[in-house]
Amino acid sequence: MIELNGVTKLFNQGRPNQCRALGEIHLSLDRGGITVFEGPSGSGKTTLLTLIGCLARPTSGRVRLRGRDVSGMTERFLTGLRRQTFGFVFQQFNLVRGLTVEENVMLPAYPLGVPRPELRRRARSLLDSLDLAAHGHAKAEWLSGGQAQRAAIARALVNDPDVILADEPTANLDTALSQRFLDIVRDLKRQGKTLIMTSHDPLVYQAPEVDRVVGLRDGHLA
């Protein structure tokens, strides 16, 4: 489903502070199940995740999605591809302060032209499934860490994506909330979603529901 062939990523290319974040990555990820990119801080996990999710372009090499090369496609095309294919759960959750939880969940679907009543119904259904229905009208900044994470997951699911990408999803959570996150991940796996996560947390990459662990060290597959 997702293939990376000889992918490299340089930052500040051609400058004295040039940094190689990824070097010659060859990787194939099948549809379905849970994959975790494991490695220490600075190993290239997040960079790899952004390339897979079409949030960045490789410096060299090719990224293919369902057999189609997406590496050189226009930003307009990639924007549509991201909305329809991927759901993102960022490390800091990136909820918009000042908006309600329900409004945050609805936000990614507005560009797709979903009628507002249907969109609201969809958002409320997701919040209810994640035990957040009572907080739908609360401001995002009023949520606890665990509640904010669940709101971010609902937002990632609002467009019913095939692939969910989560960057260090337990970094800001205690053990109990991390276990709750893994319960949610298990449910998403049962629904047939593809989940790709980064983590240096053994609680995540050693979890029994994880199908594959890909190690990274210094920008290379370990």
N, C-alpha and C positions, 0 to 999 in steps of 0.2 A: 504493500500500500504506500509506504514512504521509503524512498531510497536516497542515500547520499553517496555520491561517487567522487572520491578524491577532493572532498570539500576542505578548504582552508578559509580562515577568517583573520584578517589583519586589521588592527586599529591604528589610526594615524599613519597610514601607508605612505612611505617615501619620506617621512620626517625622522629627525633624530630620535624621537620617542616612539618609533614604531614598535608595536607589540603584536606578537602572534598569539591569538587566543585559541585557535584550532589549527591543527596541521594534518592534512591528508586523511580525513575521516571517510572510511568506507563502512556503511551501515545500512541494514535493511530491517524495517519494522513492519510486521504483519498487522492486519486489521484485527481488532479485538484484544482483550486482555490488558494487563498492566505491565508497563515497562518503567523501570526506575534508572535514571542516570545518577550514579553514585560517585562521589569524589570529594576531596577537600575544597575549601574556598579557593577560587582562582584556577580550578582545574579545567574550566571551559563548559561546565554543565549548562549554565544559563544561556551562554552564547549558542550552544547547540540547540537548545529548546527554541530560541528565537528564530533560528534558521529554519527549523522544521515548521514552525508556525507562520512562516512568511512575514515575520516582523523585521527581518534583516535579510540582506543578500550575501551570499558567499563571495569572498574575494576571488576564489577560483574553485573549479569543480561544479558539480551539478546536483540539484535537489529535484527529485521527481515525486509527484503525488499521483497515485493511481496510474503510473506509467507516463505521465505528462510532465515534461520539463518546465518547472515554474521559476527557474533561476533568473531568467532574463525577461520575464513578463513585466508589463507596465504596472505602475503602482495602482492605477485604477482597477485593473483586473485583479491584482493581489488583494485589494481592499474587499472586493466582493467575495473572493475566495476565502478570506479569513472569516468574514461574517457567516458564511454558509457552512464552512467545514470545521472550524475550530472554536472551542470555548476556552478562555484563558482565566486562570486563577493566579494572580500575581502574589509575590511574597508579602508585599505590604497591603494586599487586597485592593487598593486603589478605588475605594468607594468615594463617591463625590459628596463632600460635605455640603450640608444645606439642603440636599435632596432627601426625600424619605427612602426607606429601604425599598419599598415597592417601586418607586421611580428609578432607583439605581438598577433594579433588576430589569426593568423595561427598556432602559437606555440603549443597549446594543441592537434592539429589534426595530427601533424607529426608522432607520434608513431602508429597511426592507419593505416598508409600506403596509405592515400588518395593521388592520383596523384597531383602533384604540380599545374598544370593548373586548375584543379577542385577546389583545396583548395584556390587558389588565387581568383577564381571567387566567391567562397562562402564568403570569407572574404570581398571582395569588395561589394558584395550584402548586407551583414550585415552592413557595414559602411555606405552605401548609405541609408539604412532604418533608421539609427540613425543620419542622417544628418552629417556624418563625412567623406564623400567621398573625400572632398577637403583636408583632413588632413591625408590621407592614407600614404603618403610618408614623413610625418613629424616625427621627433624623438619623442618618448613617453614623454620625459622630457620637450618638448615644449608646451604641452597641458595645458589648463586651468583645474580647478577642475572638472567642468561639462563635458568637453570633455574627460578627463581621465576616468570619471565614465562611459560614454557611450562606450568608447573603451573597458573598462573592461567587460561591458555587452555583447558587440559583441564577445569578446574572450570567455565568458561563453557560448555563443550560437553556437559557430562554429561547435561543434560536435552534434548539434541538440538534447540536453539532454531532458529527460522527466521532470527533477527536477532542478530548479534553486535555489541555496542557496546564500543569501546575508546577510553579517554581518554588521550591523549598516550602511546601504547604504547611509543615508543622513547626517552622522556625520560631514562631511567636506563640506557640501553644504549650501548655503543660502536658504531662503524660495522659491525664484523663481526656483532655480535649483532643489530643493526637489519636487516641483510640477511637473517639467519636468520629473523627475524620476518616479513619480507616473503615469504620462501619459504613459510612456514606460511599466511600470508594467501592466497597464490596457490592453495594446495591447497584451502583452505576455499571459495574462489570457485568452483573447479572442481566442488566438491560441491554447488553451488547455493545456498550460504549468502549472505545479505545482510549486508554488513559496513559499519558506519558508524563512522568514527574521527575524533578530533580530533588536530590536529598543527600545529606551526609548524616542523617539520623538513622541509626540501626533499627529503631522501632518501625521505620517505613520500609527500608530496603530488605529487611529480614522478615517482613510480614508474610504469612503463608499465602495471602491472596495475590502476591506479586508473582508474575509469570517469568519475568526476565530482569536481570540486573546488568546494566552496562557500566563498567568502571571507566572513569576518566582520570588521567594524571597529566598535568602540564600540557593540556590541549590535545592529548592523544588517547586513544582507547587503551585501557590498561589490560 
